[in-house]
Amino acid sequence: MLRFIVRRVIGAIPVLFGLSIILFLFLRLLPGDPAEAILGQHATPELTAQIRTTLGLDQPLYVQYVNYLVRLLHGDFGSSFVDGKSVADTFLVRFPGTIELTIGALIFAVGLGIPLGRLAARHPNGWVDGIVTVVSLFGISIPIFVLGYTLVFVFGVQLHWLPALGQSDPRLGIPQVTHFAVIDALLTGRPNAIIDSFSHLVLPSIALGSIPLAIVTRITRASVIDVANEDYVRTARAKGLAERRVDDRHIMRNAWLPVATVIGLQVGGLLAGAVLTETVFSWNGVGSWVVSAIQNHDYIVVQSLILIFATIFLFVNLIVDISYAFLNPRIRYS
Protein backbone atom coordinates (compact mmCIF):
# COMPACT_ATOMS: atom_id res chain seq x y z
CA MET A 1 0.00 0.00 0.00
CA LEU A 2 2.78 2.44 0.92
CA ARG A 3 4.55 1.76 -2.37
CA PHE A 4 1.33 2.43 -4.27
CA ILE A 5 0.81 5.76 -2.48
CA VAL A 6 4.41 6.85 -3.14
CA ARG A 7 4.05 5.92 -6.83
CA ARG A 8 0.88 7.95 -7.14
CA VAL A 9 2.42 10.98 -5.43
CA ILE A 10 5.50 10.85 -7.65
CA GLY A 11 3.30 10.40 -10.73
CA ALA A 12 1.37 13.56 -9.84
CA ILE A 13 4.50 15.72 -10.08
CA PRO A 14 4.84 15.68 -13.91
CA VAL A 15 1.07 16.16 -14.22
CA LEU A 16 1.19 19.34 -12.14
CA PHE A 17 4.34 20.51 -13.93
CA GLY A 18 2.74 20.05 -17.36
CA LEU A 19 -0.42 21.77 -16.16
CA SER A 20 1.58 24.76 -14.93
CA ILE A 21 3.18 25.20 -18.37
CA ILE A 22 -0.16 24.93 -20.20
CA LEU A 23 -1.83 27.37 -17.81
CA PHE A 24 1.03 29.85 -18.03
CA LEU A 25 0.98 29.94 -21.83
CA PHE A 26 -2.80 29.79 -22.22
CA LEU A 27 -3.50 32.69 -19.87
CA ARG A 28 -1.03 34.90 -21.69
CA LEU A 29 -2.66 34.14 -25.03
CA LEU A 30 -5.96 35.55 -23.78
CA PRO A 31 -6.82 39.07 -24.98
CA GLY A 32 -6.31 41.89 -22.53
CA ASP A 33 -3.49 43.31 -20.45
CA PRO A 34 -3.28 43.18 -16.63
CA ALA A 35 -1.67 46.63 -16.61
CA GLU A 36 -4.59 48.13 -18.51
CA ALA A 37 -7.07 46.31 -16.25
CA ILE A 38 -5.36 47.77 -13.18
CA LEU A 39 -5.24 51.33 -14.56
CA GLY A 40 -8.73 51.25 -16.07
CA GLN A 41 -9.76 54.52 -17.68
CA HIS A 42 -6.52 56.13 -16.53
CA ALA A 43 -4.41 53.86 -18.72
CA THR A 44 -1.85 55.64 -20.90
CA PRO A 45 1.01 54.09 -22.87
CA GLU A 46 3.55 55.44 -20.37
CA LEU A 47 1.69 54.27 -17.25
CA THR A 48 0.92 50.92 -18.85
CA ALA A 49 4.58 50.34 -19.68
CA GLN A 50 5.56 51.34 -16.13
CA ILE A 51 3.07 48.90 -14.58
CA ARG A 52 4.20 46.10 -16.90
CA THR A 53 7.79 46.70 -15.84
CA THR A 54 6.84 46.70 -12.17
CA LEU A 55 4.93 43.41 -12.56
CA GLY A 56 7.68 41.84 -14.65
CA LEU A 57 5.40 41.40 -17.66
CA ASP A 58 7.92 43.04 -20.00
CA GLN A 59 10.32 40.10 -19.56
CA PRO A 60 10.42 37.15 -22.00
CA LEU A 61 7.83 34.44 -21.32
CA TYR A 62 10.40 31.82 -20.36
CA VAL A 63 11.92 34.19 -17.79
CA GLN A 64 8.47 34.90 -16.33
CA TYR A 65 7.71 31.17 -16.13
CA VAL A 66 11.04 30.30 -14.49
CA ASN A 67 10.52 33.02 -11.89
CA TYR A 68 7.00 31.73 -11.22
CA LEU A 69 8.21 28.12 -10.97
CA VAL A 70 10.99 29.06 -8.55
CA ARG A 71 8.45 30.80 -6.30
CA LEU A 72 6.19 27.72 -6.41
CA LEU A 73 9.04 25.41 -5.42
CA HIS A 74 9.64 27.64 -2.41
CA GLY A 75 5.95 27.45 -1.45
CA ASP A 76 5.24 31.01 -2.60
CA PHE A 77 2.16 31.33 -4.82
CA GLY A 78 2.90 34.99 -5.49
CA SER A 79 0.77 38.07 -4.99
CA SER A 80 -2.21 39.47 -6.84
CA PHE A 81 -1.51 42.01 -9.57
CA VAL A 82 -4.59 43.98 -8.56
CA ASP A 83 -4.43 44.40 -4.77
CA GLY A 84 -0.93 43.11 -4.03
CA LYS A 85 -2.21 40.64 -1.42
CA SER A 86 -0.59 37.24 -1.04
CA VAL A 87 -2.47 34.55 -2.93
CA ALA A 88 -1.89 32.07 -0.09
CA ASP A 89 -3.25 34.44 2.56
CA THR A 90 -6.37 35.32 0.57
CA PHE A 91 -6.89 31.65 -0.29
CA LEU A 92 -6.87 30.67 3.39
CA VAL A 93 -9.57 33.26 4.05
CA ARG A 94 -11.81 32.35 1.10
CA PHE A 95 -11.30 28.58 0.82
CA PRO A 96 -13.34 27.70 3.94
CA GLY A 97 -16.40 29.21 2.24
CA THR A 98 -15.88 27.02 -0.82
CA ILE A 99 -15.26 23.94 1.33
CA GLU A 100 -18.43 24.64 3.27
CA LEU A 101 -20.45 24.98 0.07
CA THR A 102 -18.87 21.85 -1.43
CA ILE A 103 -19.65 19.79 1.67
CA GLY A 104 -23.23 21.05 1.69
CA ALA A 105 -23.67 20.15 -1.98
CA LEU A 106 -22.04 16.74 -1.47
CA ILE A 107 -24.29 15.94 1.50
CA PHE A 108 -27.32 16.91 -0.60
CA ALA A 109 -26.18 14.87 -3.62
CA VAL A 110 -25.07 11.72 -1.76
CA GLY A 111 -27.71 11.84 0.96
CA LEU A 112 -30.51 11.99 -1.60
CA GLY A 113 -28.85 10.32 -4.60
CA ILE A 114 -28.01 6.95 -3.02
CA PRO A 115 -31.50 6.33 -1.53
CA LEU A 116 -33.12 7.37 -4.82
CA GLY A 117 -30.80 5.07 -6.78
CA ARG A 118 -31.53 2.15 -4.47
CA LEU A 119 -35.26 2.84 -4.67
CA ALA A 120 -35.18 2.88 -8.47
CA ALA A 121 -33.14 -0.34 -8.55
CA ARG A 122 -35.73 -2.15 -6.43
CA HIS A 123 -38.44 -1.29 -9.00
CA PRO A 124 -36.61 -1.45 -12.36
CA ASN A 125 -38.63 -0.30 -15.37
CA GLY A 126 -41.57 0.59 -13.12
CA TRP A 127 -43.24 3.90 -12.43
CA VAL A 128 -40.94 4.58 -9.46
CA ASP A 129 -37.91 4.01 -11.66
CA GLY A 130 -39.43 6.30 -14.28
CA ILE A 131 -39.95 9.15 -11.82
CA VAL A 132 -36.40 8.83 -10.48
CA THR A 133 -35.05 8.81 -14.06
CA VAL A 134 -36.97 11.97 -14.93
CA VAL A 135 -35.74 13.71 -11.77
CA SER A 136 -32.13 12.74 -12.49
CA LEU A 137 -32.34 13.88 -16.11
CA PHE A 138 -33.92 17.13 -14.94
CA GLY A 139 -31.05 17.73 -12.53
CA ILE A 140 -28.26 16.97 -15.00
CA SER A 141 -29.70 18.95 -17.91
CA ILE A 142 -30.26 22.33 -16.20
CA PRO A 143 -27.18 24.59 -16.04
CA ILE A 144 -26.13 25.59 -12.54
CA PHE A 145 -26.59 29.31 -13.12
CA VAL A 146 -30.13 28.82 -14.50
CA LEU A 147 -31.15 26.69 -11.52
CA GLY A 148 -29.41 29.09 -9.16
CA TYR A 149 -31.22 32.18 -10.41
CA THR A 150 -34.50 30.24 -10.42
CA LEU A 151 -34.04 29.23 -6.78
CA VAL A 152 -33.17 32.82 -5.86
CA PHE A 153 -36.25 34.19 -7.61
CA VAL A 154 -38.72 31.59 -6.31
CA PHE A 155 -37.58 30.91 -2.74
CA GLY A 156 -35.72 34.12 -2.01
CA VAL A 157 -37.62 36.88 -3.81
CA GLN A 158 -41.17 35.58 -4.25
CA LEU A 159 -41.75 33.27 -1.27
CA HIS A 160 -39.16 34.73 1.15
CA TRP A 161 -38.61 31.26 2.57
CA LEU A 162 -34.81 31.28 2.45
CA PRO A 163 -32.10 33.94 2.16
CA ALA A 164 -30.80 34.19 -1.38
CA LEU A 165 -27.43 35.92 -1.12
CA GLY A 166 -24.36 35.77 1.09
CA GLN A 167 -23.25 33.38 3.82
CA SER A 168 -24.92 35.06 6.79
CA ASP A 169 -26.86 38.13 7.78
CA PRO A 170 -24.29 40.90 8.45
CA ARG A 171 -26.64 42.47 10.99
CA LEU A 172 -26.03 39.52 13.33
CA GLY A 173 -22.39 40.53 13.70
CA ILE A 174 -20.99 36.97 13.65
CA PRO A 175 -17.20 37.18 14.27
CA GLN A 176 -15.04 35.61 11.55
CA VAL A 177 -12.92 33.18 13.56
CA THR A 178 -12.56 30.15 11.27
CA HIS A 179 -14.15 31.73 8.14
CA PHE A 180 -16.55 28.77 8.08
CA ALA A 181 -19.92 30.51 8.40
CA VAL A 182 -21.63 27.56 10.10
CA ILE A 183 -18.77 26.90 12.53
CA ASP A 184 -18.45 30.59 13.40
CA ALA A 185 -22.20 30.70 14.05
CA LEU A 186 -21.96 27.61 16.26
CA LEU A 187 -19.14 29.24 18.23
CA THR A 188 -21.40 32.16 19.09
CA GLY A 189 -23.90 29.80 20.73
CA ARG A 190 -26.78 31.95 19.48
CA PRO A 191 -29.66 29.92 17.96
CA ASN A 192 -30.64 32.73 15.56
CA ALA A 193 -27.10 32.91 14.16
CA ILE A 194 -26.91 29.12 13.74
CA ILE A 195 -30.27 28.93 11.96
CA ASP A 196 -29.31 31.88 9.77
CA SER A 197 -26.01 30.30 8.64
CA PHE A 198 -27.65 26.98 7.79
CA SER A 199 -30.50 28.70 5.93
CA HIS A 200 -28.01 30.65 3.80
CA LEU A 201 -26.36 27.35 2.84
CA VAL A 202 -29.51 25.59 1.59
CA LEU A 203 -30.14 27.21 -1.82
CA PRO A 204 -26.53 27.30 -3.07
CA SER A 205 -26.01 23.69 -1.92
CA ILE A 206 -29.07 22.57 -3.91
CA ALA A 207 -27.93 24.49 -7.00
CA LEU A 208 -24.38 23.14 -6.82
CA GLY A 209 -25.42 19.60 -5.89
CA SER A 210 -28.08 19.14 -8.58
CA ILE A 211 -25.75 17.65 -11.21
CA PRO A 212 -23.85 15.35 -8.78
CA LEU A 213 -27.24 14.25 -7.40
CA ALA A 214 -28.35 13.08 -10.84
CA ILE A 215 -25.04 11.30 -11.52
CA VAL A 216 -24.91 9.55 -8.12
CA THR A 217 -28.53 8.45 -8.53
CA ARG A 218 -27.95 6.93 -11.97
CA ILE A 219 -24.69 5.22 -11.02
CA THR A 220 -26.19 3.79 -7.81
CA ARG A 221 -29.19 2.45 -9.72
CA ALA A 222 -27.06 0.81 -12.41
CA SER A 223 -24.58 -0.64 -9.91
CA VAL A 224 -27.26 -2.09 -7.61
CA ILE A 225 -29.14 -3.68 -10.53
CA ASP A 226 -25.90 -5.17 -11.88
CA VAL A 227 -24.89 -6.68 -8.53
CA ALA A 228 -28.41 -7.90 -7.73
CA ASN A 229 -28.26 -10.22 -10.75
CA GLU A 230 -25.05 -11.95 -9.60
CA ASP A 231 -25.11 -15.63 -8.66
CA TYR A 232 -23.98 -15.09 -5.08
CA VAL A 233 -26.96 -12.79 -4.46
CA ARG A 234 -29.39 -15.39 -5.76
CA THR A 235 -27.64 -17.99 -3.62
CA ALA A 236 -28.00 -15.80 -0.52
CA ARG A 237 -31.72 -15.41 -1.20
CA ALA A 238 -32.08 -19.17 -1.80
CA LYS A 239 -30.56 -19.80 1.63
CA GLY A 240 -33.43 -17.86 3.14
CA LEU A 241 -31.50 -14.79 4.29
CA ALA A 242 -33.61 -11.75 5.09
CA GLU A 243 -33.90 -9.30 2.21
CA ARG A 244 -32.42 -6.49 4.28
CA ARG A 245 -29.38 -8.61 5.10
CA VAL A 246 -28.95 -9.56 1.43
CA ASP A 247 -29.24 -5.90 0.46
CA ASP A 248 -26.74 -4.62 3.04
CA ARG A 249 -24.18 -7.43 3.14
CA HIS A 250 -24.17 -8.71 -0.43
CA ILE A 251 -25.58 -6.08 -2.79
CA MET A 252 -24.56 -2.69 -1.44
CA ARG A 253 -21.18 -3.87 -0.18
CA ASN A 254 -20.20 -4.78 -3.74
CA ALA A 255 -22.08 -1.93 -5.39
CA TRP A 256 -20.10 0.68 -3.44
CA LEU A 257 -17.02 0.61 -5.71
CA PRO A 258 -18.43 2.49 -8.74
CA VAL A 259 -20.48 4.71 -6.42
CA ALA A 260 -17.37 5.66 -4.41
CA THR A 261 -15.52 6.37 -7.65
CA VAL A 262 -18.15 8.73 -8.97
CA ILE A 263 -18.47 10.50 -5.60
CA GLY A 264 -14.72 11.12 -5.57
CA LEU A 265 -14.80 12.45 -9.13
CA GLN A 266 -17.68 14.77 -8.26
CA VAL A 267 -15.49 16.65 -5.78
CA GLY A 268 -13.55 18.13 -8.68
CA GLY A 269 -16.81 18.95 -10.44
CA LEU A 270 -18.15 20.65 -7.33
CA LEU A 271 -15.05 22.83 -7.04
CA ALA A 272 -15.44 23.83 -10.69
CA GLY A 273 -19.18 24.41 -10.34
CA ALA A 274 -18.56 26.60 -7.29
CA VAL A 275 -17.30 29.30 -9.66
CA LEU A 276 -20.81 29.82 -11.05
CA THR A 277 -22.67 29.07 -7.83
CA GLU A 278 -20.67 31.52 -5.74
CA THR A 279 -21.17 34.21 -8.37
CA VAL A 280 -24.95 33.71 -8.45
CA PHE A 281 -25.35 33.63 -4.66
CA SER A 282 -22.67 36.26 -3.84
CA TRP A 283 -20.81 33.63 -1.85
CA ASN A 284 -17.46 34.74 -0.47
CA GLY A 285 -15.41 31.80 -1.67
CA VAL A 286 -12.62 30.91 -4.06
CA GLY A 287 -14.99 30.57 -7.04
CA SER A 288 -16.08 34.20 -7.03
CA TRP A 289 -12.43 35.17 -6.55
CA VAL A 290 -11.49 33.25 -9.72
CA VAL A 291 -14.15 35.11 -11.71
CA SER A 292 -12.85 38.45 -10.49
CA ALA A 293 -9.24 37.44 -11.24
CA ILE A 294 -10.15 36.37 -14.80
CA GLN A 295 -11.94 39.65 -15.42
CA ASN A 296 -8.90 41.60 -14.19
CA HIS A 297 -6.40 39.37 -16.08
CA ASP A 298 -4.76 38.56 -12.74
CA TYR A 299 -2.55 35.75 -14.08
CA ILE A 300 -0.90 34.85 -10.78
CA VAL A 301 -4.20 34.31 -8.96
CA VAL A 302 -5.76 32.21 -11.75
CA GLN A 303 -2.66 30.04 -12.22
CA SER A 304 -2.20 29.40 -8.53
CA LEU A 305 -5.86 28.58 -7.85
CA ILE A 306 -6.14 26.12 -10.74
CA LEU A 307 -2.95 24.37 -9.63
CA ILE A 308 -4.27 24.17 -6.06
CA PHE A 309 -7.58 22.74 -7.30
CA ALA A 310 -5.72 20.22 -9.47
CA THR A 311 -3.67 19.11 -6.45
CA ILE A 312 -6.84 18.70 -4.39
CA PHE A 313 -8.45 16.69 -7.20
CA LEU A 314 -5.43 14.36 -7.45
CA PHE A 315 -5.42 13.92 -3.66
CA VAL A 316 -9.13 13.06 -3.60
CA ASN A 317 -8.63 10.47 -6.36
CA LEU A 318 -5.81 8.94 -4.32
CA ILE A 319 -8.10 8.70 -1.27
CA VAL A 320 -10.78 7.03 -3.43
CA ASP A 321 -8.28 4.48 -4.76
CA ILE A 322 -7.08 3.68 -1.24
CA SER A 323 -10.67 3.27 -0.05
CA TYR A 324 -11.15 0.46 -2.61
CA ALA A 325 -9.04 -1.87 -0.47
CA PHE A 326 -11.40 -1.30 2.47
CA LEU A 327 -14.62 -1.50 0.44
CA ASN A 328 -13.55 -4.67 -1.32
CA PRO A 329 -10.99 -6.88 0.50
CA ARG A 330 -10.22 -8.70 -2.78
CA ILE A 331 -8.44 -5.57 -4.03
CA ARG A 332 -4.81 -5.31 -3.00
CA TYR A 333 -2.22 -2.76 -4.11
CA SER A 334 1.32 -4.00 -4.52
C-alpha positions as CSV (number, residue, x, y, z in Angstrom):
1,M,0.0,0.0,0.0
2,L,2.8,2.4,0.9
3,R,4.6,1.8,-2.4
4,F,1.3,2.4,-4.3
5,I,0.8,5.8,-2.5
6,V,4.4,6.8,-3.1
7,R,4.1,5.9,-6.8
8,R,0.9,8.0,-7.1
9,V,2.4,11.0,-5.4
10,I,5.5,10.9,-7.7
11,G,3.3,10.4,-10.7
12,A,1.4,13.6,-9.8
13,I,4.5,15.7,-10.1
14,P,4.8,15.7,-13.9
15,V,1.1,16.2,-14.2
16,L,1.2,19.3,-12.1
17,F,4.3,20.5,-13.9
18,G,2.7,20.1,-17.4
19,L,-0.4,21.8,-16.2
20,S,1.6,24.8,-14.9
21,I,3.2,25.2,-18.4
22,I,-0.2,24.9,-20.2
23,L,-1.8,27.4,-17.8
24,F,1.0,29.9,-18.0
25,L,1.0,29.9,-21.8
26,F,-2.8,29.8,-22.2
27,L,-3.5,32.7,-19.9
28,R,-1.0,34.9,-21.7
29,L,-2.7,34.1,-25.0
30,L,-6.0,35.6,-23.8
31,P,-6.8,39.1,-25.0
32,G,-6.3,41.9,-22.5
33,D,-3.5,43.3,-20.5
34,P,-3.3,43.2,-16.6
35,A,-1.7,46.6,-16.6
36,E,-4.6,48.1,-18.5
37,A,-7.1,46.3,-16.3
38,I,-5.4,47.8,-13.2
39,L,-5.2,51.3,-14.6
40,G,-8.7,51.2,-16.1
41,Q,-9.8,54.5,-17.7
42,H,-6.5,56.1,-16.5
43,A,-4.4,53.9,-18.7
44,T,-1.9,55.6,-20.9
45,P,1.0,54.1,-22.9
46,E,3.6,55.4,-20.4
47,L,1.7,54.3,-17.3
48,T,0.9,50.9,-18.9
49,A,4.6,50.3,-19.7
50,Q,5.6,51.3,-16.1
51,I,3.1,48.9,-14.6
52,R,4.2,46.1,-16.9
53,T,7.8,46.7,-15.8
54,T,6.8,46.7,-12.2
55,L,4.9,43.4,-12.6
56,G,7.7,41.8,-14.6
57,L,5.4,41.4,-17.7
58,D,7.9,43.0,-20.0
59,Q,10.3,40.1,-19.6
60,P,10.4,37.1,-22.0
61,L,7.8,34.4,-21.3
62,Y,10.4,31.8,-20.4
63,V,11.9,34.2,-17.8
64,Q,8.5,34.9,-16.3
65,Y,7.7,31.2,-16.1
66,V,11.0,30.3,-14.5
67,N,10.5,33.0,-11.9
68,Y,7.0,31.7,-11.2
69,L,8.2,28.1,-11.0
70,V,11.0,29.1,-8.6
71,R,8.5,30.8,-6.3
72,L,6.2,27.7,-6.4
73,L,9.0,25.4,-5.4
74,H,9.6,27.6,-2.4
75,G,5.9,27.4,-1.5
76,D,5.2,31.0,-2.6
77,F,2.2,31.3,-4.8
78,G,2.9,35.0,-5.5
79,S,0.8,38.1,-5.0
80,S,-2.2,39.5,-6.8
81,F,-1.5,42.0,-9.6
82,V,-4.6,44.0,-8.6
83,D,-4.4,44.4,-4.8
84,G,-0.9,43.1,-4.0
85,K,-2.2,40.6,-1.4
86,S,-0.6,37.2,-1.0
87,V,-2.5,34.6,-2.9
88,A,-1.9,32.1,-0.1
89,D,-3.3,34.4,2.6
90,T,-6.4,35.3,0.6
91,F,-6.9,31.7,-0.3
92,L,-6.9,30.7,3.4
93,V,-9.6,33.3,4.1
94,R,-11.8,32.4,1.1
95,F,-11.3,28.6,0.8
96,P,-13.3,27.7,3.9
97,G,-16.4,29.2,2.2
98,T,-15.9,27.0,-0.8
99,I,-15.3,23.9,1.3
100,E,-18.4,24.6,3.3
101,L,-20.4,25.0,0.1
102,T,-18.9,21.8,-1.4
103,I,-19.6,19.8,1.7
104,G,-23.2,21.0,1.7
105,A,-23.7,20.1,-2.0
106,L,-22.0,16.7,-1.5
107,I,-24.3,15.9,1.5
108,F,-27.3,16.9,-0.6
109,A,-26.2,14.9,-3.6
110,V,-25.1,11.7,-1.8
111,G,-27.7,11.8,1.0
112,L,-30.5,12.0,-1.6
113,G,-28.9,10.3,-4.6
114,I,-28.0,7.0,-3.0
115,P,-31.5,6.3,-1.5
116,L,-33.1,7.4,-4.8
117,G,-30.8,5.1,-6.8
118,R,-31.5,2.1,-4.5
119,L,-35.3,2.8,-4.7
120,A,-35.2,2.9,-8.5
121,A,-33.1,-0.3,-8.5
122,R,-35.7,-2.1,-6.4
123,H,-38.4,-1.3,-9.0
124,P,-36.6,-1.5,-12.4
125,N,-38.6,-0.3,-15.4
126,G,-41.6,0.6,-13.1
127,W,-43.2,3.9,-12.4
128,V,-40.9,4.6,-9.5
129,D,-37.9,4.0,-11.7
130,G,-39.4,6.3,-14.3
131,I,-40.0,9.1,-11.8
132,V,-36.4,8.8,-10.5
133,T,-35.1,8.8,-14.1
134,V,-37.0,12.0,-14.9
135,V,-35.7,13.7,-11.8
136,S,-32.1,12.7,-12.5
137,L,-32.3,13.9,-16.1
138,F,-33.9,17.1,-14.9
139,G,-31.0,17.7,-12.5
140,I,-28.3,17.0,-15.0
141,S,-29.7,19.0,-17.9
142,I,-30.3,22.3,-16.2
143,P,-27.2,24.6,-16.0
144,I,-26.1,25.6,-12.5
145,F,-26.6,29.3,-13.1
146,V,-30.1,28.8,-14.5
147,L,-31.2,26.7,-11.5
148,G,-29.4,29.1,-9.2
149,Y,-31.2,32.2,-10.4
150,T,-34.5,30.2,-10.4
151,L,-34.0,29.2,-6.8
152,V,-33.2,32.8,-5.9
153,F,-36.2,34.2,-7.6
154,V,-38.7,31.6,-6.3
155,F,-37.6,30.9,-2.7
156,G,-35.7,34.1,-2.0
157,V,-37.6,36.9,-3.8
158,Q,-41.2,35.6,-4.2
159,L,-41.7,33.3,-1.3
160,H,-39.2,34.7,1.1
161,W,-38.6,31.3,2.6
162,L,-34.8,31.3,2.5
163,P,-32.1,33.9,2.2
164,A,-30.8,34.2,-1.4
165,L,-27.4,35.9,-1.1
166,G,-24.4,35.8,1.1
167,Q,-23.2,33.4,3.8
168,S,-24.9,35.1,6.8
169,D,-26.9,38.1,7.8
170,P,-24.3,40.9,8.4
171,R,-26.6,42.5,11.0
172,L,-26.0,39.5,13.3
173,G,-22.4,40.5,13.7
174,I,-21.0,37.0,13.6
175,P,-17.2,37.2,14.3
176,Q,-15.0,35.6,11.5
177,V,-12.9,33.2,13.6
178,T,-12.6,30.1,11.3
179,H,-14.1,31.7,8.1
180,F,-16.5,28.8,8.1
181,A,-19.9,30.5,8.4
182,V,-21.6,27.6,10.1
183,I,-18.8,26.9,12.5
184,D,-18.5,30.6,13.4
185,A,-22.2,30.7,14.1
186,L,-22.0,27.6,16.3
187,L,-19.1,29.2,18.2
188,T,-21.4,32.2,19.1
189,G,-23.9,29.8,20.7
190,R,-26.8,31.9,19.5
191,P,-29.7,29.9,18.0
192,N,-30.6,32.7,15.6
193,A,-27.1,32.9,14.2
194,I,-26.9,29.1,13.7
195,I,-30.3,28.9,12.0
196,D,-29.3,31.9,9.8
197,S,-26.0,30.3,8.6
198,F,-27.7,27.0,7.8
199,S,-30.5,28.7,5.9
200,H,-28.0,30.7,3.8
201,L,-26.4,27.4,2.8
202,V,-29.5,25.6,1.6
203,L,-30.1,27.2,-1.8
204,P,-26.5,27.3,-3.1
205,S,-26.0,23.7,-1.9
206,I,-29.1,22.6,-3.9
207,A,-27.9,24.5,-7.0
208,L,-24.4,23.1,-6.8
209,G,-25.4,19.6,-5.9
210,S,-28.1,19.1,-8.6
211,I,-25.7,17.6,-11.2
212,P,-23.9,15.4,-8.8
213,L,-27.2,14.3,-7.4
214,A,-28.3,13.1,-10.8
215,I,-25.0,11.3,-11.5
216,V,-24.9,9.6,-8.1
217,T,-28.5,8.5,-8.5
218,R,-28.0,6.9,-12.0
219,I,-24.7,5.2,-11.0
220,T,-26.2,3.8,-7.8
221,R,-29.2,2.4,-9.7
222,A,-27.1,0.8,-12.4
223,S,-24.6,-0.6,-9.9
224,V,-27.3,-2.1,-7.6
225,I,-29.1,-3.7,-10.5
226,D,-25.9,-5.2,-11.9
227,V,-24.9,-6.7,-8.5
228,A,-28.4,-7.9,-7.7
229,N,-28.3,-10.2,-10.8
230,E,-25.1,-11.9,-9.6
231,D,-25.1,-15.6,-8.7
232,Y,-24.0,-15.1,-5.1
233,V,-27.0,-12.8,-4.5
234,R,-29.4,-15.4,-5.8
235,T,-27.6,-18.0,-3.6
236,A,-28.0,-15.8,-0.5
237,R,-31.7,-15.4,-1.2
238,A,-32.1,-19.2,-1.8
239,K,-30.6,-19.8,1.6
240,G,-33.4,-17.9,3.1
241,L,-31.5,-14.8,4.3
242,A,-33.6,-11.7,5.1
243,E,-33.9,-9.3,2.2
244,R,-32.4,-6.5,4.3
245,R,-29.4,-8.6,5.1
246,V,-29.0,-9.6,1.4
247,D,-29.2,-5.9,0.5
248,D,-26.7,-4.6,3.0
249,R,-24.2,-7.4,3.1
250,H,-24.2,-8.7,-0.4
251,I,-25.6,-6.1,-2.8
252,M,-24.6,-2.7,-1.4
253,R,-21.2,-3.9,-0.2
254,N,-20.2,-4.8,-3.7
255,A,-22.1,-1.9,-5.4
256,W,-20.1,0.7,-3.4
257,L,-17.0,0.6,-5.7
258,P,-18.4,2.5,-8.7
259,V,-20.5,4.7,-6.4
260,A,-17.4,5.7,-4.4
261,T,-15.5,6.4,-7.6
262,V,-18.1,8.7,-9.0
263,I,-18.5,10.5,-5.6
264,G,-14.7,11.1,-5.6
265,L,-14.8,12.5,-9.1
266,Q,-17.7,14.8,-8.3
267,V,-15.5,16.6,-5.8
268,G,-13.6,18.1,-8.7
269,G,-16.8,18.9,-10.4
270,L,-18.1,20.6,-7.3
271,L,-15.0,22.8,-7.0
272,A,-15.4,23.8,-10.7
273,G,-19.2,24.4,-10.3
274,A,-18.6,26.6,-7.3
275,V,-17.3,29.3,-9.7
276,L,-20.8,29.8,-11.0
277,T,-22.7,29.1,-7.8
278,E,-20.7,31.5,-5.7
279,T,-21.2,34.2,-8.4
280,V,-25.0,33.7,-8.5
281,F,-25.3,33.6,-4.7
282,S,-22.7,36.3,-3.8
283,W,-20.8,33.6,-1.8
284,N,-17.5,34.7,-0.5
285,G,-15.4,31.8,-1.7
286,V,-12.6,30.9,-4.1
287,G,-15.0,30.6,-7.0
288,S,-16.1,34.2,-7.0
289,W,-12.4,35.2,-6.6
290,V,-11.5,33.2,-9.7
291,V,-14.1,35.1,-11.7
292,S,-12.8,38.4,-10.5
293,A,-9.2,37.4,-11.2
294,I,-10.1,36.4,-14.8
295,Q,-11.9,39.7,-15.4
296,N,-8.9,41.6,-14.2
297,H,-6.4,39.4,-16.1
298,D,-4.8,38.6,-12.7
299,Y,-2.6,35.8,-14.1
300,I,-0.9,34.8,-10.8
301,V,-4.2,34.3,-9.0
302,V,-5.8,32.2,-11.7
303,Q,-2.7,30.0,-12.2
304,S,-2.2,29.4,-8.5
305,L,-5.9,28.6,-7.8
306,I,-6.1,26.1,-10.7
307,L,-2.9,24.4,-9.6
308,I,-4.3,24.2,-6.1
309,F,-7.6,22.7,-7.3
310,A,-5.7,20.2,-9.5
311,T,-3.7,19.1,-6.5
312,I,-6.8,18.7,-4.4
313,F,-8.5,16.7,-7.2
314,L,-5.4,14.4,-7.5
315,F,-5.4,13.9,-3.7
316,V,-9.1,13.1,-3.6
317,N,-8.6,10.5,-6.4
318,L,-5.8,8.9,-4.3
319,I,-8.1,8.7,-1.3
320,V,-10.8,7.0,-3.4
321,D,-8.3,4.5,-4.8
322,I,-7.1,3.7,-1.2
323,S,-10.7,3.3,0.0
324,Y,-11.2,0.5,-2.6
325,A,-9.0,-1.9,-0.5
326,F,-11.4,-1.3,2.5
327,L,-14.6,-1.5,0.4
328,N,-13.5,-4.7,-1.3
329,P,-11.0,-6.9,0.5
330,R,-10.2,-8.7,-2.8
331,I,-8.4,-5.6,-4.0
332,R,-4.8,-5.3,-3.0
333,Y,-2.2,-2.8,-4.1
334,S,1.3,-4.0,-4.5
